[in-house]
Amino acid sequence: MHTTRLIAALGVVPAAAVLVTACGSMSSGSMAPAFNQSSLPPTIQVPAGNKVAMETVGKGDITYECRDKANAPGQTEWVFVGPDAKLWDRGGKQVGKYYGPPATWESNDGSKLTATQLAVAPSGPTSLPFQLVKANPAVGTGAMTGVTYIQRVALQGGVAPANVPCTPATKGQKQVVQYQADYIFWKAS
């Protein structure tokens, strides 16, 4: 009887040692896998020589205004005016904000930047498109310092209102729609 208990107890020790070793090798912090851009359209992928510096989730509003359609006299359309969103890290802590115009990403540490759009690609019929922008030099020192590119991915909503007509009679009217998107910040590696 004692031998059976001893063998059973010894059998537990190696299993426990493996479990402790596995847990000890885990890095602290987020357990989410590193961002992988391979499934994105090629035009939205960040060039080699850059690495992910920060991943955020933007949640907020996009404002549209009913305006004259460019080069189409007498016609109107909803025109993108600007975003107003909070940026959250993967752990749910607010780390900054995104607003415009001009489109500006600002960290809670005060550093901020604007960017130049390089490419967009469709993401779905009810969502804003994927976007790749090249960052302009940051103002201030902090999280935005050294950012080279920003990708907008994992989009939900944000398109111009389809259920509210934009007509010559409603020109100047504004509509606000909710959206969510991941903003992936890259720096030179």
ABEGO torsion letter per residue (X at the ends): XAAAAAAAAAAAAAAAAAAAAAAAABBBEBABBBBBAAABBAAABBBBGBBBABBBBBBEBBBBBBBBBBGBBGBBBBBBAEBBBBBBBAAGBBAEBBBOOBBBBBBAAGBBBBBBBABBBBAEAABBBBBBBBBBBBBEBEAABGBABBBBBGBBEGBBBAABBBBAAABGBBBBBBBBBBBBBBBBX
